[in-house]
Structure formats: C-alpha cells, structure tokens
Amino acid sequence: MSEYIGGKHAVTEALRANRTLHKLWISKQAQPSVVENIVDLAKQNGVVYQTADRRKLDQMLPDVAHQGVVAQVAAVDYVTVEDIVARAQRKNESPFLLILEEIEDAHNLGSILRTADAAGVHGVIIPKRRAVGLTSTVAKTSAGALEYVPVARVSNLGQQVKQLKEQGIWIVGTAGEAEQTLYDIDMTLPIAIVIGNEHKGLSRLMRERCDFLAKLPMFGQIQSLNASVAAALFTYEAVRQRGNGSV
C-alpha cells in the first residue's frame, strides 16, 4: 500500500526518516531554494527522482499545496497503544499522551501532530470511526512531524481510556464547562490529554470517563478555540510543569 505526500517539509522529513519512497517527482517550475536540499537528500538515500510538469503534480495531489515536490511513499504504519507506552518507558519518562476524540479536519490533526513532536509527546491515539486518519493533507500540515510521532488507531476509544487508567495513566479532558483550569491540574503525573471534536467537544461518555476536566481561561466574547490551538496550549502547560522544557 502506498500514498502520495507533497510539500517541502513533508518530503524532506520522509527522506530524513529513511521512509521508503517509491517515486519522487520535482516540478520543472519549482523554486531551486525549495528543492535543492530535497535533491541532495534523494541522492544520498539512493532515491531516483524525475522532473515533471507542475500540472501533473497538481493532478496527483489536487488539494495539497505541494510546492512542486511530490513523493509516492509507503503508507505510514499505525502503532499500538502499548508501543506508545513502551516508548515512554524506554526514555524513562512519565507517559505523556494525546487522545483525539473524532477530530475530523486533516489540518487540525496535522497541526496537533506538529505540536506533539515539538513538545515531546510520546504518542497520539485516534479512533477508527468518525475521525480523519493519516492522509496526505495531514502529512503536509504536520510539516514532517508525522514521521516522528507514533499514532495508534483504535476501535473503541472508551475501552482504551479504561485500559490506560488501569495502567496508572490519568485522563485529562478538555471541556469549557469545567470548574478547574488547565493550570490547576498536576500534569507531572502520567497523563493522557483528551481533545474533543471541533464542533461538539468531548462526548458525554468521554467526559464521564475522564479523571479530570479542565478548561482554558477565556476572557473575551468567543468562548472556544480551534481544536489544534487548545491542544497546543494544554500540551505546553504539561511541558512547563514537567520542567526544563522536557517531559
């Protein structure tokens, strides 16, 4: 199975991560400053590339701003939740996970993955149903972070939360009606932060399963933020509490 990814950062990080690239196309009209490093990496990795008219690349990825660079790559493999927890253990770090409940927008997922990589999150858990998966748009928006952040895709998010709690991981749900703010939660604990759907927020059942519910302090007239922005703020509060910019 394979897919197409496009964009300077997405393709560059795929090459740096030694991901299997079946084909690489570079637009004849591409800016040299955009493709020069990619060509060098392709040569170093033994990846054959070819030039093509930009219209051909537009047809491959009609909804992605590919910047004149498109690669056909082996599909990103999902991991298991056990793999994510084991990653934290190998690093001798307190588990730090993100759980995304029915995030539908690929740009939001890509942005969250980018934040997760920057903040040292050990992995992200998404549901198989009613949520976006790891698409080419996600890869482009993540600016290469998809290559480094393990993503688990599970059939039953509620059951998975229950299992995490049994392993000593505390579940922090983001909810505007919560009495506590994110600054009141001890995020030095082993935690999984749950981000809800862009429009509906957390489901009632997920709210009930969380150990803590926390909100962002809001002082303006708009009482909600984009899901990826909320995820970034909660994630970096955890980074701050854990000290020295690391988890």
C-alpha positions in Angstrom: 0.0 0.0 0.0 1.3 3.5 -0.8 0.2 7.1 -0.9 1.3 10.5 -2.1 2.7 13.2 0.1 3.7 16.7 -1.0 5.4 19.8 0.2 9.0 20.7 1.1 8.8 19.8 4.8 6.8 16.6 4.5 9.1 15.1 1.8 12.3 16.3 3.5 11.4 14.6 6.7 10.3 11.5 5.0 13.8 11.3 3.4 15.5 12.1 6.7 13.5 9.4 8.5 14.5 6.9 5.8 10.9 6.2 4.9 10.5 4.1 1.8 9.9 6.3 -1.2 8.7 4.5 -4.3 8.9 7.6 -6.6 9.8 11.3 -6.3 8.7 14.0 -8.7 10.0 17.6 -8.8 8.2 20.2 -10.8 10.2 21.8 -13.6 8.8 25.1 -12.4 9.8 24.6 -8.7 11.9 27.2 -6.9 15.5 26.0 -6.6 15.6 27.1 -3.0 12.7 24.7 -2.3 14.0 21.6 -4.0 17.8 21.8 -3.7 18.1 20.1 -0.3 15.5 17.5 -1.3 17.5 16.6 -4.4 20.7 16.2 -2.2 18.9 14.0 0.3 17.4 11.9 -2.5 20.9 11.3 -4.0 22.3 10.4 -0.5 19.5 7.9 0.0 19.6 6.4 -3.5 16.1 7.6 -4.3 15.6 8.2 -8.0 13.7 11.4 -8.9 12.3 12.8 -12.1 11.1 16.2 -13.2 7.6 16.7 -14.3 5.2 19.5 -15.3 3.5 21.1 -12.3 0.1 20.2 -13.7 0.9 16.5 -13.3 1.8 17.1 -9.6 -1.5 19.1 -9.2 -3.4 16.0 -10.5 -1.6 13.8 -8.0 -2.4 16.0 -5.0 -5.2 18.3 -6.1 -6.0 19.5 -2.5 -2.4 19.9 -1.2 0.0 22.9 -1.7 2.8 20.6 -2.8 5.4 23.4 -3.6 6.4 21.4 -6.7 7.5 18.3 -4.8 5.5 15.1 -4.6 6.6 11.6 -3.4 4.9 8.2 -3.5 5.7 6.6 -0.2 4.9 3.5 1.7 1.9 4.2 3.9 2.6 5.3 7.4 2.1 2.4 9.8 -0.1 2.9 12.8 1.4 1.6 16.1 -0.3 0.1 19.1 -1.1 1.9 22.3 1.3 -0.5 24.0 4.1 0.7 21.7 3.4 4.3 22.7 3.5 3.5 26.5 6.7 1.4 25.9 8.3 4.4 24.2 7.9 6.5 27.4 9.3 3.6 29.4 12.4 3.3 27.2 13.0 7.0 27.7 12.5 6.7 31.4 9.8 9.4 31.2 6.3 9.7 32.7 3.9 8.8 29.9 2.5 11.9 28.1 -0.2 11.1 25.5 -2.8 12.9 23.5 -6.2 11.3 22.7 -8.2 12.9 19.9 -11.9 12.2 20.0 -13.3 12.4 16.5 -11.1 15.2 15.1 -12.5 15.5 11.5 -10.3 18.1 9.9 -7.0 16.9 8.4 -5.4 20.3 9.0 -6.2 20.2 12.7 -4.7 16.7 13.0 -1.6 17.7 11.2 -1.1 20.8 13.4 -1.6 18.7 16.5 1.0 16.2 15.4 3.4 19.1 14.8 2.8 20.3 18.3 3.1 16.8 19.7 6.5 16.3 18.1 7.8 19.7 19.4 6.6 19.1 22.9 7.9 15.5 23.2 4.5 13.8 23.4 5.1 10.0 23.4 2.2 9.3 21.0 -1.3 10.2 19.8 -4.4 8.0 19.9 -7.2 8.4 17.4 -10.4 6.4 16.7 -11.0 4.4 13.6 -14.5 5.8 13.1 -15.8 9.3 12.6 -12.3 10.8 12.5 -9.7 11.7 10.0 -6.8 9.3 9.5 -3.2 9.8 8.4 -3.8 11.4 4.9 -1.5 13.3 2.6 -3.0 16.6 3.9 -2.2 15.5 7.4 1.4 14.8 6.3 1.7 18.2 4.6 0.2 20.2 7.5 2.4 18.4 10.1 5.5 19.7 8.3 7.2 16.3 8.7 6.2 15.6 12.3 4.2 12.6 11.1 7.4 10.8 10.5 8.3 11.1 14.2 5.1 11.0 16.3 3.6 7.4 16.8 -0.1 7.3 16.1 -2.4 4.5 17.3 -5.8 4.0 15.8 -8.2 2.1 18.0 -11.7 0.7 17.5 -13.1 1.6 20.9 -11.7 4.8 22.4 -13.7 4.5 25.6 -12.4 1.0 26.3 -8.9 2.2 25.5 -9.2 5.0 28.1 -10.3 2.4 30.7 -7.2 0.4 30.0 -4.9 3.4 30.2 -6.4 4.2 33.6 -5.7 0.7 34.8 -2.1 1.3 33.9 -1.9 4.3 36.1 -2.3 6.9 33.4 -4.6 9.8 34.4 -7.1 11.1 31.8 -7.4 14.9 31.5 -10.4 16.0 29.4 -10.7 19.5 27.8 -14.1 21.0 28.5 -15.3 24.6 28.6 -17.7 23.9 31.4 -15.1 22.5 33.7 -14.6 24.1 37.1 -10.8 23.8 37.1 -8.4 25.4 34.6 -5.5 23.6 33.0 -3.3 25.4 35.5 -5.0 23.6 38.4 -4.1 20.1 37.1 -1.0 18.2 38.0 0.4 17.3 34.7 3.7 15.9 36.0 1.6 12.7 36.5 1.4 10.1 33.8 -1.3 11.7 31.7 -3.3 11.5 28.5 -4.9 14.7 27.4 -8.2 14.3 25.5 -9.2 16.8 22.8 -12.8 16.7 21.6 -14.4 17.1 18.2 -14.1 20.5 16.6 -17.8 21.2 16.8 -19.2 19.1 19.6 -16.3 18.9 22.0 -16.0 15.9 24.2 -18.8 13.4 24.2 -20.8 12.9 27.4 -19.4 9.4 27.8 -15.8 10.6 27.4 -16.4 13.4 30.0 -17.6 10.7 32.5 -14.5 8.6 31.8 -12.0 11.4 32.5 -10.3 11.7 35.8 -10.2 15.5 35.5 -11.9 18.0 33.3 -10.1 21.3 32.7 -10.8 24.4 30.7 -8.8 27.3 29.3 -9.4 30.7 31.0 -11.4 32.7 28.4 -11.9 36.5 28.9 -13.3 37.5 25.5 -16.7 37.1 23.9 -15.7 34.0 22.0 -15.8 31.0 24.4 -14.0 28.4 22.3 -10.7 27.9 20.4 -9.7 25.8 17.5 -9.0 22.2 18.5 -5.4 22.4 17.4 -4.8 25.6 19.4 -6.4 24.1 22.5 -4.3 21.0 22.1 -1.1 23.2 21.9 -2.0 25.2 25.0 -2.7 22.1 27.1 0.3 20.3 25.8 2.7 23.1 26.6 1.3 23.6 30.1 2.3 20.0 30.7 5.8 20.8 29.3 6.0 23.8 31.6 5.0 21.8 34.7 7.4 18.9 33.9 10.3 21.4 33.9 13.2 22.4 31.8 11.2 22.2 28.6 11.2 18.4 28.6 8.8 15.6 29.6 
